Each structure stands twice: as C-alpha cells, then as structure tokens.
Amino acid sequence: MNADRLYQELKDLSERLGIEVSEQNFRATGIKARSGYCVIRGTPMFLIDKNKRLQRRIAILSEFLGCRITEDVFMVPAVREHLDKYRPKRPRANKQPELFPAKPDDSQ
C-alpha cells in the first residue's frame, strides 16, 4: 500500500473511532504547537501539523491509533498489520517463578 493511501486509511479509521483528524498549519499560529489529541468544544480531535512530511504524519497518527482499542473496528488487513508495529509492547510472562526462593541468611 502506498503512503498516500495508508495515510487516508488511518484518517478514515480515526473517524470511525469518533475522532476527527484535522491538518493545521502550526507555523501560522506563531506559537509552538505539537500534533496530538485534544477535545475542542466537546469534539474529540487529532490535530496534525500539515507541514510535516507524509511519512512523519503517518508515524504520528499511527502512534496515537496504535494505543487505541481497534479490534472491533473494520480496517484493511495491511493497515491492521501496520498498526501492530505501534502497539504497546506487553511484558513477557515467560519468567518461571522460583520453586525454592532463597531465604535470608539467619546464621549471623
């Protein structure tokens, strides 16, 4: 999937989750601002700097969507696979508990 299509699919997914994506020219505001999630007059929004390169906008939106619960939302398999790279890593539970934990030395 090309980058333009992926970005559009990510924006569409966000809309299906009830979050409007709005590209803004942050340079024109004259204040230092960053892309991110906010609520404006009760409307959940994700503001993104339209001056960022396309690959960076994809990464910013993917980082946000990767932390959201999207298992019940339809998306193209390529988009789901892409977002899996941005999901938080779960700690591995493969460490075996000690059968006989060492006791403190009481002989002193």
C-alpha positions as CSV (number, residue, x, y, z in Angstrom):
1,M,0.0,0.0,0.0
2,N,1.4,3.4,-0.9
3,A,1.9,6.1,1.7
4,D,-0.9,8.4,0.5
5,R,-3.4,5.5,0.7
6,L,-2.1,4.4,4.1
7,Y,-2.5,7.9,5.5
8,Q,-6.0,8.2,4.2
9,E,-6.9,4.8,5.7
10,L,-5.5,5.9,9.1
11,K,-7.6,9.1,8.9
12,D,-10.7,7.1,8.0
13,L,-10.1,4.7,10.9
14,S,-9.8,7.6,13.3
15,E,-13.1,9.0,12.0
16,R,-14.7,5.6,12.6
17,L,-13.4,5.7,16.2
18,G,-15.2,9.1,16.5
19,I,-12.0,11.2,16.4
20,E,-11.9,13.9,13.7
21,V,-8.4,14.4,12.1
22,S,-7.6,18.0,11.2
23,E,-4.5,19.1,9.4
24,Q,-3.4,22.6,10.6
25,N,-0.6,25.0,9.7
26,F,1.1,25.3,13.1
27,R,3.7,27.7,11.8
28,A,1.0,30.3,11.0
29,T,-0.1,30.4,14.7
30,G,3.1,31.9,15.8
31,I,3.2,29.6,18.9
32,K,5.0,26.4,19.4
33,A,2.5,23.5,19.0
34,R,2.7,19.8,18.5
35,S,0.4,17.3,16.8
36,G,-1.8,15.4,19.1
37,Y,-5.2,14.5,20.6
38,C,-7.5,17.1,22.1
39,V,-11.2,17.8,22.7
40,I,-12.5,21.1,21.2
41,R,-16.0,22.1,22.3
42,G,-16.8,18.5,23.2
43,T,-15.5,17.1,19.9
44,P,-12.6,14.7,20.1
45,M,-10.0,15.7,17.5
46,F,-6.5,14.8,16.5
47,L,-4.6,17.9,15.2
48,I,-1.7,17.2,13.0
49,D,0.9,19.6,11.5
50,K,0.3,19.7,7.8
51,N,3.9,20.9,7.2
52,K,5.3,17.6,8.4
53,R,6.5,15.1,5.8
54,L,3.9,12.5,4.9
55,Q,5.9,9.6,6.5
56,R,6.1,11.6,9.7
57,R,2.3,12.3,9.7
58,I,1.8,8.6,9.2
59,A,4.0,7.8,12.2
60,I,2.4,10.4,14.4
61,L,-1.1,9.2,13.6
62,S,-0.1,5.5,13.9
63,E,1.5,6.1,17.3
64,F,-1.9,7.5,18.5
65,L,-4.1,4.9,16.9
66,G,-1.8,2.0,18.0
67,C,-2.7,2.8,21.6
68,R,-6.4,2.7,20.9
69,I,-8.7,-0.4,21.0
70,T,-9.4,-1.2,17.4
71,E,-10.0,-4.9,17.4
72,D,-13.8,-4.5,16.8
73,V,-13.3,-1.9,14.0
74,F,-13.0,-2.9,10.4
75,M,-9.8,-2.0,8.7
76,V,-7.9,-3.2,5.7
77,P,-5.5,-6.0,6.8
78,A,-2.5,-4.0,5.6
79,V,-3.5,-1.2,8.0
80,R,-4.0,-3.6,10.9
81,E,-0.6,-5.1,10.2
82,H,0.9,-1.6,10.1
83,L,-0.7,-0.5,13.4
84,D,0.6,-3.7,15.1
85,K,4.1,-2.2,14.9
86,Y,2.9,0.7,17.0
87,R,1.0,-1.2,19.7
88,P,2.5,-1.1,23.2
89,K,4.7,-4.0,24.0
90,R,3.3,-6.3,26.7
91,P,5.8,-7.6,29.2
92,R,6.7,-11.1,28.6
93,A,5.4,-13.5,31.2
94,N,7.8,-16.3,30.4
95,K,9.9,-15.9,33.5
96,Q,9.5,-19.0,35.7
97,P,8.8,-18.5,39.4
98,E,11.4,-19.8,41.7
99,L,10.4,-23.1,43.3
100,F,12.6,-22.7,46.3
101,P,13.3,-19.0,46.8
102,A,16.5,-18.2,48.7
103,K,15.9,-17.3,52.3
104,P,17.9,-14.6,54.1
105,D,20.9,-16.0,55.9
106,D,19.8,-16.0,59.6
107,S,23.1,-17.5,60.9
108,Q,24.8,-14.2,61.6
